[in-house]
Amino acid sequence: MKIIVLSDNRALNPDLETEHGLSVYLETANYKCLLDTGASDIFIRNATKMNVNISDVDYVFISHGHADHIGGLPAFLKINSKAKIIVSPQALNQKFYSNRLGLHQIGIEFDFESIKDRLILVEKEARFENDIQVVKSESTKYAMPQGNRTLFKDNGNGMESDNFDHELIVTFGTDNLFVFTGCGHKGLQNILETVKANTIHRIRYVMGGFHLLDARNGMVYESEKEIENLAKTLNKDYPQTEFITGHCTGEHTFDIMKKTLEFKLIQFFTGYKLEI
């Protein structure tokens, strides 16, 4: 399995573009996938620079309905005519908003009816090939990230807090699982609980945003002690798991978690590559 980050907030290579968005390319001998499409067509331009052929992609898995993860889909559809688009139906029929730095929309305006022959809507669970599983994140055992308090949705009946009924988890593998979290709005521990409830296999890699935001502009989220306790719990409960994060995981948050998780916590960036 080959994994390449095509779009993220950070890059070490100045030739690669960055944005507040996430798109990851995943390839095996049997299929080629996109995990989210970032906020724009930046992932396509970066892919070209890294010799990734987007027109060959077989599946696009959309983790949730926010524009920084689905905004690049229209650009993708212009250059790829075959890939199936896997998404929650709740991501299509709700409008999404953030009131951080003023109320603004964070969804996309797109006619999904125009690609209905390519859409696969996942309500609860679906499987693809022989080793891909998509599940709705349903565990509520743990608290969701505090950054969610600035996020809302409008399902046609008015504005309400976003409960992330549109968030999907994607796993790859049959023995040692690779788990993609998207933004992790449901909470990393809830996501992992959901995966454990749907498989007997070991979680070997977890990659994506954890939605653990650094304090900014007077907004404070998880305390340092809460982040430290989370890292200790992950270290204890998942001793053989590597956590690879970026995008919506804050720099200071990462540094706190790194003290406990050490080599088991890795920060990704645009151009980051992993081979499993």
C-alpha positions as CSV (number, residue, x, y, z in Angstrom):
1,M,0.0,0.0,0.0
2,K,1.3,3.4,-1.0
3,I,0.0,6.6,0.6
4,I,0.8,10.2,-0.5
5,V,-0.6,13.4,1.0
6,L,-1.7,15.6,-1.9
7,S,-3.1,18.5,0.0
8,D,-2.6,19.8,3.6
9,N,-2.0,23.0,5.5
10,R,1.7,22.3,5.6
11,A,4.5,21.4,3.1
12,L,8.2,20.9,3.4
13,N,8.8,21.1,-0.3
14,P,8.3,24.7,-1.5
15,D,7.3,23.4,-5.0
16,L,4.1,21.9,-3.5
17,E,1.1,24.1,-2.7
18,T,-0.8,24.2,0.6
19,E,-4.3,25.1,1.7
20,H,-6.6,24.5,4.6
21,G,-7.8,21.2,3.2
22,L,-6.9,17.5,3.1
23,S,-6.6,15.0,0.3
24,V,-4.7,11.7,0.4
25,Y,-3.9,9.3,-2.4
26,L,-3.8,5.6,-1.6
27,E,-2.8,2.9,-4.0
28,T,-2.5,-0.9,-3.8
29,A,-2.0,-3.5,-6.5
30,N,-5.8,-3.7,-6.9
31,Y,-7.1,-0.2,-6.8
32,K,-6.3,3.5,-6.5
33,C,-8.2,5.8,-4.2
34,L,-8.6,9.4,-3.1
35,L,-9.4,10.1,0.5
36,D,-11.1,13.5,0.4
37,T,-10.4,16.1,-2.3
38,G,-9.2,19.1,-0.4
39,A,-10.7,22.5,-0.7
40,S,-9.8,23.2,-4.3
41,D,-7.9,21.8,-7.3
42,I,-4.6,22.2,-5.5
43,F,-4.4,18.4,-4.9
44,I,-4.5,17.9,-8.7
45,R,-1.6,20.2,-9.3
46,N,0.4,18.7,-6.5
47,A,-0.4,15.2,-7.8
48,T,1.0,16.1,-11.2
49,K,4.3,17.3,-9.6
50,M,4.5,14.0,-7.7
51,N,3.7,11.8,-10.7
52,V,0.3,10.7,-9.4
53,N,-2.3,10.2,-12.2
54,I,-5.6,11.4,-10.9
55,S,-7.5,10.2,-14.0
56,D,-6.7,6.6,-12.9
57,V,-8.4,6.8,-9.5
58,D,-11.0,4.1,-9.0
59,Y,-12.7,5.4,-5.8
60,V,-13.1,8.7,-4.0
61,F,-14.1,8.4,-0.3
62,I,-15.5,11.6,1.2
63,S,-15.1,11.7,5.0
64,H,-17.7,14.5,5.6
65,G,-19.5,17.4,3.9
66,H,-17.1,20.3,4.8
67,A,-15.6,22.2,1.9
68,D,-12.0,21.6,3.0
69,H,-12.6,17.9,2.3
70,I,-15.0,17.9,-0.6
71,G,-14.3,21.3,-2.3
72,G,-12.0,19.8,-4.9
73,L,-14.6,17.2,-6.1
74,P,-15.9,19.3,-9.1
75,A,-12.3,19.7,-10.3
76,F,-11.7,16.0,-9.9
77,L,-14.8,15.1,-12.0
78,K,-13.5,17.2,-14.9
79,I,-10.4,14.9,-15.3
80,N,-11.7,11.5,-14.0
81,S,-14.7,9.9,-15.7
82,K,-14.7,6.5,-14.0
83,A,-14.3,6.7,-10.2
84,K,-17.1,5.9,-7.8
85,I,-17.8,8.7,-5.3
86,I,-18.6,7.3,-1.8
87,V,-20.2,9.7,0.6
88,S,-22.8,9.9,3.4
89,P,-26.3,11.0,2.1
90,Q,-26.4,13.5,5.0
91,A,-23.4,15.3,3.4
92,L,-25.5,16.1,0.4
93,N,-28.8,17.4,1.9
94,Q,-27.5,19.7,4.7
95,K,-25.8,23.1,4.6
96,F,-22.8,23.6,6.9
97,Y,-21.6,26.7,8.8
98,S,-18.9,27.9,11.1
99,N,-19.1,30.9,13.4
100,R,-15.4,31.0,14.1
101,L,-14.2,34.4,12.9
102,G,-17.8,35.3,11.9
103,L,-20.6,33.1,10.6
104,H,-19.9,31.7,7.1
105,Q,-20.8,28.7,5.1
106,I,-18.3,25.8,4.9
107,G,-20.2,23.4,2.5
108,I,-20.2,23.4,-1.2
109,E,-22.8,24.2,-3.8
110,F,-22.9,21.3,-6.2
111,D,-25.5,19.4,-8.2
112,F,-24.9,15.8,-7.0
113,E,-27.8,14.7,-9.2
114,S,-25.5,15.2,-12.2
115,I,-23.3,12.4,-11.0
116,K,-25.9,10.0,-9.6
117,D,-24.6,7.1,-11.7
118,R,-21.3,7.4,-9.9
119,L,-22.5,8.1,-6.4
120,I,-22.5,5.4,-3.7
121,L,-24.4,6.7,-0.6
122,V,-23.4,5.0,2.6
123,E,-25.9,5.2,5.5
124,K,-24.3,2.8,7.9
125,E,-21.7,0.5,6.4
126,A,-20.4,-0.7,3.0
127,R,-17.5,-2.8,1.7
128,F,-15.5,-2.5,-1.5
129,E,-13.0,-4.8,-3.1
130,N,-12.0,-7.4,-0.5
131,D,-10.4,-5.1,2.1
132,I,-12.1,-1.7,2.2
133,Q,-14.7,-0.9,4.7
134,V,-16.7,2.3,5.2
135,V,-18.6,2.8,8.4
136,K,-20.6,5.6,9.9
137,S,-19.0,6.9,13.1
138,E,-21.6,6.1,15.7
139,S,-19.8,5.7,19.1
140,T,-20.7,8.3,21.7
141,K,-18.7,6.8,24.5
142,Y,-16.3,9.8,24.6
143,A,-16.8,13.5,24.2
144,M,-16.5,15.1,20.8
145,P,-13.7,17.7,20.2
146,Q,-14.5,21.1,21.7
147,G,-13.8,22.8,18.4
148,N,-17.1,21.4,17.2
149,R,-18.9,24.0,19.2
150,T,-18.3,26.5,16.5
151,L,-19.8,24.3,13.8
152,F,-23.5,24.1,12.7
153,K,-25.7,22.7,10.0
154,D,-29.1,23.6,8.5
155,N,-31.1,20.5,7.3
156,G,-34.0,22.7,6.1
157,N,-35.5,23.2,9.5
158,G,-33.2,25.8,10.8
159,M,-29.7,26.1,12.3
160,E,-28.5,23.6,14.9
161,S,-25.2,22.3,16.2
162,D,-23.6,19.8,13.8
163,N,-23.8,16.3,15.2
164,F,-21.6,15.0,12.3
165,D,-24.2,12.4,11.1
166,H,-22.4,13.0,7.8
167,E,-19.0,11.7,8.9
168,L,-17.7,8.4,7.5
169,I,-14.6,6.3,8.5
170,V,-12.7,4.4,5.9
171,T,-10.5,1.4,6.7
172,F,-8.1,-0.6,4.5
173,G,-6.6,-4.0,5.0
174,T,-7.5,-7.5,6.3
175,D,-5.1,-8.1,9.2
176,N,-3.4,-4.8,10.0
177,L,-5.8,-2.0,9.4
178,F,-5.1,1.5,8.0
179,V,-7.8,3.9,9.3
180,F,-8.6,7.2,7.7
181,T,-10.2,9.7,10.1
182,G,-10.9,12.7,7.8
183,C,-11.2,15.5,10.3
184,G,-12.1,13.4,13.3
185,H,-15.0,15.5,14.3
186,K,-16.7,12.6,16.1
187,G,-13.6,12.4,18.3
188,L,-10.6,10.1,17.8
189,Q,-11.5,7.7,20.6
190,N,-15.1,7.4,19.3
191,I,-13.8,6.7,15.8
192,L,-11.5,4.0,17.1
193,E,-14.4,2.5,19.1
194,T,-16.5,2.4,16.0
195,V,-13.8,0.6,14.1
196,K,-13.2,-1.9,16.8
197,A,-17.0,-2.7,16.9
198,N,-16.9,-3.5,13.1
199,T,-13.7,-5.6,12.9
200,I,-11.7,-8.2,14.6
201,H,-8.4,-6.9,13.1
202,R,-5.7,-4.9,14.7
203,I,-5.6,-1.1,14.1
204,R,-2.1,-0.6,12.9
205,Y,-2.2,2.9,11.4
206,V,-4.5,5.9,12.0
207,M,-4.2,8.8,9.7
208,G,-6.1,12.1,9.3
209,G,-7.0,15.2,11.3
210,F,-8.0,14.8,14.9
211,H,-9.8,18.2,15.2
212,L,-7.8,19.1,18.3
213,L,-7.4,22.9,17.8
214,D,-4.8,25.2,19.4
215,A,-6.2,28.2,21.3
216,R,-6.6,31.2,18.9
217,N,-8.1,34.6,18.9
218,G,-9.4,34.2,22.4
219,M,-11.0,30.8,21.7
220,V,-9.7,28.0,23.9
221,Y,-10.5,24.3,23.3
222,E,-9.1,21.2,25.1
223,S,-6.7,22.0,27.9
224,E,-3.1,20.8,27.9
225,K,-4.0,18.4,30.6
226,E,-6.9,17.0,28.5
227,I,-4.6,16.5,25.5
228,E,-2.0,14.9,27.7
229,N,-4.5,12.5,29.2
230,L,-5.8,11.6,25.7
231,A,-2.2,10.8,24.6
232,K,-1.7,8.6,27.6
233,T,-5.0,6.7,26.9
234,L,-4.1,6.2,23.3
235,N,-0.6,4.9,24.3
236,K,-2.2,2.4,26.8
237,D,-5.1,1.3,24.7
238,Y,-3.4,1.1,21.3
239,P,0.2,0.1,22.1
240,Q,0.9,-1.1,18.5
241,T,-0.8,1.7,16.6
242,E,1.0,4.6,14.8
243,F,-0.9,7.9,14.7
244,I,-0.2,10.1,11.6
245,T,-1.9,13.5,11.8
246,G,-1.9,17.0,10.4
247,H,-4.5,19.4,8.9
248,C,-6.8,20.2,11.9
249,T,-4.5,19.0,14.6
250,G,-2.8,22.0,16.1
251,E,0.9,22.4,16.3
252,H,0.9,22.9,20.1
253,T,-1.5,20.0,20.5
254,F,0.8,17.8,18.5
255,D,3.8,18.8,20.6
256,I,1.9,17.8,23.8
257,M,0.9,14.5,22.4
258,K,4.3,13.8,21.0
259,K,5.8,13.9,24.6
260,T,3.8,10.8,25.5
261,L,3.4,8.9,22.1
262,E,6.9,9.7,21.0
263,F,7.7,7.7,17.8
264,K,4.1,6.5,17.5
265,L,2.9,10.0,16.6
266,I,3.9,11.4,13.2
267,Q,3.0,14.7,11.6
268,F,2.1,14.6,7.9
269,F,2.3,17.4,5.3
270,T,1.7,17.9,1.6
271,G,4.1,15.5,-0.1
272,Y,4.3,13.1,2.9
273,K,4.6,9.5,1.8
274,L,4.1,6.2,3.6
275,E,4.5,2.7,2.3
276,I,2.9,-0.2,4.1
